[in-house]
């Protein structure tokens, strides 16, 4: 895979040190995908950007990663 393809993918970094994980940073593609600026995204709860249909599944994945 070309390194350029990786940098063109939406990427988000979560702060998992709080009781409610929040977005710590995101790249330009992630901001474009959701239509927000980086300032609007940083500090938002992770659930804000996940479909309600997938929140419980995403929470299980996060718990698995933290263990």
C-alpha positions in Angstrom: 0.0 0.0 0.0 1.3 3.4 -0.9 2.1 5.6 2.1 0.1 8.4 0.4 -3.1 6.2 0.7 -2.6 6.0 4.5 -2.3 9.8 4.8 -5.5 10.2 2.8 -7.6 8.1 5.2 -9.7 9.7 8.0 -7.8 9.3 11.3 -8.9 10.2 14.8 -7.1 9.9 18.1 -9.1 9.4 21.3 -8.2 10.4 24.9 -9.0 7.3 26.8 -7.8 8.6 30.2 -11.2 10.1 31.1 -14.4 8.3 32.2 -16.0 9.4 28.8 -13.4 9.0 26.0 -13.1 12.2 24.0 -11.5 13.0 20.7 -7.9 14.3 21.3 -7.1 15.0 17.6 -8.1 14.2 14.0 -6.6 14.7 10.6 -8.0 16.9 7.9 -9.7 14.0 6.1 -11.6 13.0 9.3 -12.8 16.6 9.7 -13.9 16.7 6.1 -15.8 13.4 6.4 -17.9 14.8 9.2 -18.0 18.4 8.1 -16.5 19.9 11.2 -13.3 21.9 11.9 -10.7 20.4 14.1 -11.6 22.9 16.9 -15.2 21.6 16.8 -14.1 18.0 17.0 -11.5 18.1 19.7 -12.9 17.4 23.1 -16.1 15.9 21.8 -17.3 12.5 23.2 -16.4 9.6 20.8 -20.1 8.6 20.6 -20.9 11.9 18.8 -19.4 10.5 15.6 -20.7 6.9 15.7 -24.1 5.8 14.5 -26.4 4.9 17.4 -26.7 1.4 15.8 -23.0 0.7 16.4 -22.4 2.4 19.8 -22.7 -0.8 21.9 -20.4 -2.7 19.5 -17.9 0.2 19.4 -18.0 0.3 23.3 -17.1 -3.4 23.4 -14.2 -2.9 21.1 -12.9 0.0 23.1 -13.2 -2.0 26.3 -11.3 -4.9 24.7 -8.5 -2.6 23.6 -8.2 -1.1 27.1 -7.9 -4.5 28.8 
